[in-house]
Amino acid sequence: MKPNKDVILLYMARKGLSRQDIIDASDLPPRTLADVLAGKSTRPKTLGKVAKALGVDPAKLVIPEGVAK
């Protein structure tokens, strides 16, 4: 799955959450979150943890297949 880093950063900003807040809430290693925020492909489970920490549907955080970004 390809995360939409711009959307994730927008949700973080709207909710006033830092990277550390997401790490703490999702129990992800800092490097994994850095990869997600860099837009690198990630596992659905990882994206689900980020979505849960943000309080949003995971589908809102992905770039649909076939869409160039």
KAKARA-V846443 format. One record per residue. N is the residue number from 1. SS is DSSP state (hx for helix, st for strand, lp for the rest). BURIAL is # if it has 9 or more other ideal C-beta (glycine too) atoms within 8 Angstrom, else .. Layout:
n->N ss->SS burial->BURIAL
n->N ss->SS burial->BURIAL
This chain:
n->1 ss->lp burial->.
n->2 ss->st burial->#
n->3 ss->st burial->#
n->4 ss->lp burial->#
n->5 ss->hx burial->#
n->6 ss->hx burial->.
n->7 ss->hx burial->#
n->8 ss->hx burial->#
n->9 ss->hx burial->#
n->10 ss->hx burial->.
n->11 ss->hx burial->#
n->12 ss->hx burial->#
n->13 ss->hx burial->.
n->14 ss->hx burial->.
n->15 ss->hx burial->.
n->16 ss->lp burial->.
n->17 ss->lp burial->#
n->18 ss->lp burial->.
n->19 ss->hx burial->#
n->20 ss->hx burial->.
n->21 ss->hx burial->#
n->22 ss->hx burial->#
n->23 ss->hx burial->#
n->24 ss->hx burial->.
n->25 ss->hx burial->#
n->26 ss->hx burial->#
n->27 ss->lp burial->.
n->28 ss->lp burial->#
n->29 ss->lp burial->.
n->30 ss->hx burial->.
n->31 ss->hx burial->.
n->32 ss->hx burial->#
n->33 ss->hx burial->#
n->34 ss->hx burial->#
n->35 ss->hx burial->#
n->36 ss->hx burial->#
n->37 ss->hx burial->#
n->38 ss->lp burial->.
n->39 ss->lp burial->#
n->40 ss->lp burial->.
n->41 ss->st burial->.
n->42 ss->lp burial->#
n->43 ss->lp burial->.
n->44 ss->hx burial->.
n->45 ss->hx burial->.
n->46 ss->hx burial->#
n->47 ss->hx burial->#
n->48 ss->hx burial->#
n->49 ss->hx burial->#
n->50 ss->hx burial->#
n->51 ss->hx burial->#
n->52 ss->hx burial->#
n->53 ss->hx burial->#
n->54 ss->hx burial->#
n->55 ss->lp burial->.
n->56 ss->lp burial->.
n->57 ss->lp burial->.
n->58 ss->hx burial->#
n->59 ss->hx burial->.
n->60 ss->hx burial->#
n->61 ss->hx burial->#
n->62 ss->st burial->#
n->63 ss->lp burial->.
n->64 ss->lp burial->.
n->65 ss->lp burial->.
n->66 ss->lp burial->.
n->67 ss->lp burial->.
n->68 ss->lp burial->.
n->69 ss->lp burial->.
